[in-house]
Amino acid sequence: MDKDNVDYVEIHKQFDTVSLRLTNDQVADFIDNWNNSNPKGPYKYLPEYSLTIHFKDDSLLSYRTSSDLIKQRSDWAYSVGDKEYFKSIWFKQAGLTDKYFEYYPTYEKEGKFSKDRNPLDKKHYEGIKQVLTYYNHKWTDIRGQIFYEGTIDDELLWNYTTKANDSIWLSSHR
């Protein structure tokens, strides 16, 4: 990809309708990473982020990303080498530092934890804000997605998820 042909690049998070425009330095860095990426073969994955490259001739290219992988319409993926690359671009454009983490409801089953990566429903969204505030965690809301500062282990996230879904706990801990 030739930098001189690119007008601008936008990134948006899965399930988000708002795109964030990359800075000129981020565009140059992305193009360098794309041009130096390594083919990894066919991959199927649920994208974390989507990138749209707007060219000066008014054409577009869209990419889907997950971890360090990036692909277009086909399932042939390339690696940019850094598993946090696309996440760090989005975080920076959203005004977050790398000390923030996205909240996902966490559940335990047979000693294993899993995260629900679907959008939060309104009741859980309000509940987790109350739980994080009660336990003095710094958090921010970006268009209905909750991001908290600092690491929270899965067991504690499971505890918070449980409390956010417990109307009795919520009413007694205002």
N, C-alpha and C positions, 0 to 999 in steps of 0.2 A: 504494500500500500504506500502510495506517495503522499507525503505530508502536504505538498503543494496543491494537491487536488481536494483536500479535505477542508470543508468550511467549518464545521463544528461536530462535536460528539455529545450525545446525551446518554445517561444511565438511569434506569429505574429498577426498583426492587420488585420482585415477584409480588403480586397482589396489590401493588401500588399503582395509582393512575398518574402520578406526577413524575415527570422526568426532570433530572437535574443536569444542567449543562456543565461539561468539564472545562477547566481552565485551559488556556493555550499550552501551558507546560504539561498538563495531564494528557492532552491530546497527543502531543509530541511523544511523551513517554509511552502511551498506549500503542501508538503506531510502531515505535521501536520494539516494544514487547511483542506485538503481533507479527512483525516482520521477522523476529528471531524466535518465534514459537516453534515447538517441536510437535510433529504429528503423533497422535496417540492411538489413532484408529477409531472404529465405531464405538460410541458410548451412548447410552440412554440415561438421562437424568432429568429431574425436575429442576428447572433453572432457578437460581437464586436472584440473578440480575439479568437485565436485557440492556444491550447497548445498541444505539442507532447512530450510524455514521452518516452525516449529511455532507454530500459532496458539492463542490462549487457549481457543477453542471445540473444541480437540482435532483440528482439521483440519490438513492438511499441504500444502505446495507444494514441489515439487522443481525445481531448475534445474541445467543443465549449463553450464559455462563453458570458454572457451578465449581466452586473451589478454584483451582488453577486452570480449569478447562473452559474452552470457548468453542462454539460451533455455530454454523449458519443453519439453514433449513434441513440439510442432511444430518445424519448422526455422526459424521466424521469430525472428531474433536482434535483440538490442538492444545498444548499446554504452554502457559506463559511462565511456568516454573515456580511461582509464588502462590501458595494456597490462600493467602489473605489479600491478594492484589486487588480484585474487584470490590471486595468488601471495604478495603481501606479507601478506595476512590469514593465509593458511595458515602461512607462515614464522613470523610473530609468535606464533601459537597453538602452534606446534611448538617454540618457544623458540630460533629461529634469527634471526640478523640478516641484513640485506640483503647482507652480505659473503660469504654462503654460496651455493653453487651445487650443484644436484643433478648427480650423476655419471650420465652415460649412456655406455655403450660407444661409441667413436667409430671409424669405419672410413673408409679412403681408397679411392676407385676413380676412376681416370682423372683424378687431380688434384683431386677434390672430396671433401669430408668429409661423412659422414652419421652421425646418431646413432640408436642402437637404443633406442627408448623402452619396450620391453617390460621386465617385471620381470627382475632379474638372476637367473641360475641360481646355485646354491650354490657351484660351483667358481669361477666368475668373481667372485662376491661376495667370497669369501675371498682370491682373487688380487689384486683391486684394493685391498683393505685393506692387503695386504702391500706393494704397489707404492707407494701413497700414503705409508705409514709410512716405507718405505725412503728416499723422497725428501723426507722431513720436511714433508709437507703436513699441516696440521691438518684432521681430518675427524671426522665424527660419523655414527652409524648411527641412523636412526629407522625402526624396524620393517622392517628389511631394505632400506632405501633409504640410499644413501651420499650425504652432502653434504660438500663440501670448501670450505675457506675460501680466498678470493682467486680471481682469475681464472686459468684455465689455457687457453692457446690450443688450437685444434682439433688442430694437429699434435702437440703434446705429449700431449694426451688420446689421440690415436691410438697414440702410442708407449706410453703407459701401458696402454691396452687390449690391445695386442699382448703386452706383458710379462705382464699378468695372465692371458693365455691360454697362456703359454709355460711348461710345467712345468719345463724345464731352467733357465730364468732364475729362476723362483721357488725352485727347490731350491738354487741357488747364491747367492742373495741373501736370506738369512734374517736 
